[in-house]
Amino acid sequence: MSITVVGHVKVKEDQQIALAKYLDIVRELLDRFGAHVLHRYRFENDVDGETVGEMVVILEYPDLDAVHALFETPEYEAARAYRDQAFSYFRLSVIS
């Protein structure tokens, strides 16, 4: 059964090199674990509440094991430094 993951992020505009390095690593890992991006949405107009992100990314993984396996790789561990540099807000959640 496929698993959907939602990312809620805000990119630091002055960290495009770190963002590119992070995305290069993650794209390869997504391919390796059979996952892919379904949609990307930018927030256009806040209606209510505090805005902490600027974009939502919807990803699909083949199963929950693939989700955990990707984030436990040495490659993703190395990518975390780029992630922390590139995003001022970053949260991934499995949804049902």
N, C-alpha and C positions, 0 to 999 in steps of 0.2 A: 504494500500500500504506500503510495507516495505521501510525502510529508511537505507541508508548506511552511516556509520560514519568512517572516516579515522583518525587514531591516528599516529602522527609523534613524536617519543620519543627518548630520550637518557638517559640510565640508569647510575646512579652513581655506579660504580663497588664496592665501599666500603660501600654501603648501602643496602646490601642484606636482612637484617632483616626488614627494612622499606619497601622494595619492596615486600617481602613476605606478610607482614601485609596488605599492600594496595591491592595486588592481591586477598588475601583471601576475603576481604570485597567486592571487585568489582565482583568477580565470583558469589557470592551469589546474588548480586543485578542484574547482568545480567540474572541469572536464574529467579529471581522473576519477572522481567519485560519482559521476553520472548525474550531476546537478546542473541546473541552468536557471537563468533569470527569466521570469515570466513577464514582469512589468516593472517599469520605473515611473514614479509620479513625483512631480515637484509641487509643493504647496503653493497655491496661488493667492488664496484669500482666507485669512483666519476668520472664523465665525464666532468662536467662543474659546476661552481658556488660554493658557500660556503656550507659546510656541517654543519648543526646544529643538526641533529639527527643521529641515528644509526639504527633505526628500524621503519617500517611502520606496523600498525595493522589495519585490515579491519574488522569492526563489522557490524552486521545487527540487526536492531530493528524492531519490528512489525509496528511501526508508530512513528511520530514525538512526539506525546504526551508521549510515553514511554521513549524517549530520555530525554525530559525535566523532567519527573517525577523521573527518576533515579537520576539525578544530583541535584534534590531538596530534596532528602531524608536526614534525620538526619545522617544516616549511611554514606552516601557519604560525607556529611559535615565533619564528623569525619575523614574520609579517606584522606581528602585533606592534612592534616599535614604529613601523611606518603608519599603521592604523592610528596609533595614539598621536602621532605627529600630524596626520592628515585630517582628522575629524575632531571637531569640538564637541560633538555628541554622536554616540554610536551605540545602538542597541539592536540585537537580533533576538527574535522570539519565535518559537514554534507555535503555530496556531492550529486550531481545530475547527 
